[in-house]
Amino acid sequence: MVKKKNRRERRKFTSEFKTEAVRLVEAGGKSITQVAKELDLTESALRNWVEQARAEKRGGLTADEREELIRLRRENKRLEMEREILRKATAFFAKGSS
């Protein structure tokens, strides 16, 4: 019989909490592992927050900018599909009227 590992429910954290956790890693002289244990976080989640904060400092996209970029790319794809449909419809009706 295979035992399944109990998974805890996915939690949401405020941006303030994430910022403070990152600050503890960067300024506190503690490792990601230590801070994650102290705050009852997974190491991978905290590592992602730290990497994101460092990317933002280097001039990378913020989380909000990434979300907007994803939204705009989806919208752009939808508009391109609509334009293609209209182009084909115009060609179809122009062909039929001649």
Residue pairs with C-beta under 8 A, 6 or more apart in sequence:
18 49
19 53
21 35
21 39
21 41
21 46
21 49
22 46
22 49
22 50
22 53
24 30
24 35
24 38
24 39
25 31
25 32
25 35
25 46
25 50
26 50
26 53
28 35
30 38
32 43
32 46
32 47
32 50
33 43
35 41
35 46
36 42
36 43
36 45
36 46
39 46
52 63
55 61
56 62
61 69
